[in-house]
Amino acid sequence: MTSQTASAEPLLSGITVLDFTRVLAGPYCTRMLADLGADVIKIERPGEGDEVRYAGLQLQEDRSDQSAYFSRINAGKRGVGIDMANPASREVILDLLAKADIVVENFAPGVMTKYRLDYESLRAMRPDIVYCSVSGFGQKGPLSRMQAYAHLINAFSGMMELERVGSFEPRAANLQAADILAGAHAFGAICAAMIRRLRTGQGAHLDVSMLECMIAADDINYVSILNGGSIERRPRRAMVVHRIGERYVATQLGSTAAMWPRLLGLMKRPELADDPRFQTAVDRRTNWDALQEYIAEWLEGYASVDEAVAAISAARMPAAPVAMPEEMIEHPHLAQRQFFQDIPHGSGRTARVTSQPFHLDGRAVTPTGPAPWRVGEHTREVLSGVLGYPQEKIDALAREGAVAFPD
């Protein structure tokens, strides 16, 4: 499945990616590259493979390694089973490197060095290689070897503290923001490095830190304390979430000069225009608690969330219902944008996954194919088709345990 037409060549057509990534941050990056037409060769260790094969909903009842999570994040890639710890695999990896344009890895710093597959080891052979390392804390620094998951990065970055808004105990977030942010930043940096490579022939080593991605995503708090200000540990001003009936409405009101008179008209409170507490945007922020009481009283006058959203939107102000994920997967807006797509699965059923969150030339950027069904599903195909290995050599490597493919 692809969003490309016969007359529109994929943006990354002809680009080969060696994907040494696992779990989420790295695979999210390489899925984006695959969706834009790159030939992504995912390296999995024989046997278990990527850990997320076993995480969450299984697409095949008689197996435990066919998660929807894995299908979504690895759609469109070719899977090769290689045991990097087996000395006999080194020839295979270096031969693949000779064909590759991009290497992406998200092991802990030092792992690729142990296998002599780090950037410094490889650039002697391939000075034009674009090599991207994604890790929790970056490749250098006193915390570089610290184990990292999105949950821990959320805690250590200060975001978990800010999400408390001065009211709640620290708690785990559902959104794996650090992984997705790191994957997206890695994708952008890789594309930029490829432009330089095409222009000058020079490769690059990209060092993406999940921690720094999380801190960079903050809009006002870090920049405030960096410049001598303070952090407000409370719900954000002008951002309202209010219950109407059994549902909630989210709005962002009264924060700008243009919006203020429209809000007063909608609330039917013209006298507040002369209230000294609310004369300027700074005044309204300073006295937000008092203003919020008026807003809450007004919102409670609506019979439903839908009625409130319609009225606020008609007044050219932002509002949205607080939706459930179960609603969003069937929402007509996302259906029209083709954001959810069905891809084949090796079990004979289909897997429903997300597309990319951007369109290209007016078309959705959708998966180019299924995820590797079994560990090493494409080992023979890649070793013979890309490297030109004869079947006897592939079989010999398999007997040595250097490579693997399904029975």
Secondary structure, DSSP 8 states (H G I E B T S, - for coil): --S--TTS--TTTT-EEEEE--TTHHHHHHHHHHHTT-EEEEEE-TTT-SGGGGSS-BSSTT-SS-BHHHHHHHTT-EEEEE-TTSGGGHHHHHHHHHH-SEEEE-S-TTHHHHTT-SHHHHHTT-TT-EEEEEESS-SSSTTTTS---HHHHHHHTSHHHHHTTTTS-----SS-HHHHHHHHHHHHHHHHHHHHHHHH---EEEEEEHHHHHHHT-SSHHHHHHTT-----SS-TTEEEEEETTEEEEEE-S-STTHHHHHHHHHT-GGGGG-GGGSSHHHHHHTHHHHHHHHHHHHTTSSSHHHHHHHHHHTT--EEE---HHHHTT-HHHHHTT-EEEEE-TTSSEEEEE--SSEETTEE---SS---SSTTTTHHHHHHHTT---HHHHHHHHHTTSEE---
